[in-house]
Amino acid sequence: MRNLYYVAIEGTIGVGKTSLANLLCEKLGAKLVLESFEDNPFLSDFYDDPERHAFQTQLWFLLQRYQQQQELRQIDMFQNLVITDYMFVKDRLFASLNLSEKEMSLYDTVANMMEKNVIHPDLVIFLQADTETLMKNISTRGREFEKNLSEDYLDALNQVYNEYFFRYQDTPLVIINTNNIDFVNNNEDLEEMINYIRKPVTGTKFFNPISGL
């Protein structure tokens, strides 16, 4: 991965973005930058009443991620591999699903100004899974603020992600189907993923591994 300086991992809630980011950083000695979703004071209220709390939830995330992106500019990426568990565009995907037409118009105005100062990754890794797998993962990790997350909402979000990355062409992209592997608990699955990610990527590559266990 010597020609990569900034790798962003993306995917729907529960797919394992943060887990993979942590594991890659341990294996590759990279600098880790994680989104601070648990600090969002509106998130629990959003899951209880999405329509009422969506705008402030999205705005908080937008501002927090923008601040992190500005901090990335201070890192010498030519000396350090940086791995993040999100892309800046992530918030727009959520906003397109959660906000009303008027709210989205205002959101776009703010986001468009910020995006001009955002660093683009050298490689994006999109972790894919079906909604049933995501629901199982979310239930297993047992986060309190996710207890009211509905399967319908997660399925709609999953569709938004899949549609976005089906058309994505901004940077090299690796799409990994995680339905049949467990890269967190199975080191062979993780090593297989890392070996695939290490290969030079131009355009979009699809990886559909099957666990040996």
Summary of the structure (lengths in Angstrom):
residues: 213
radius of gyration: 16.9
end to end distance: 27.6
largest distance: 49.4
contacts: 621
relative contact order: 0.18
helix: 52%
strand: 13%
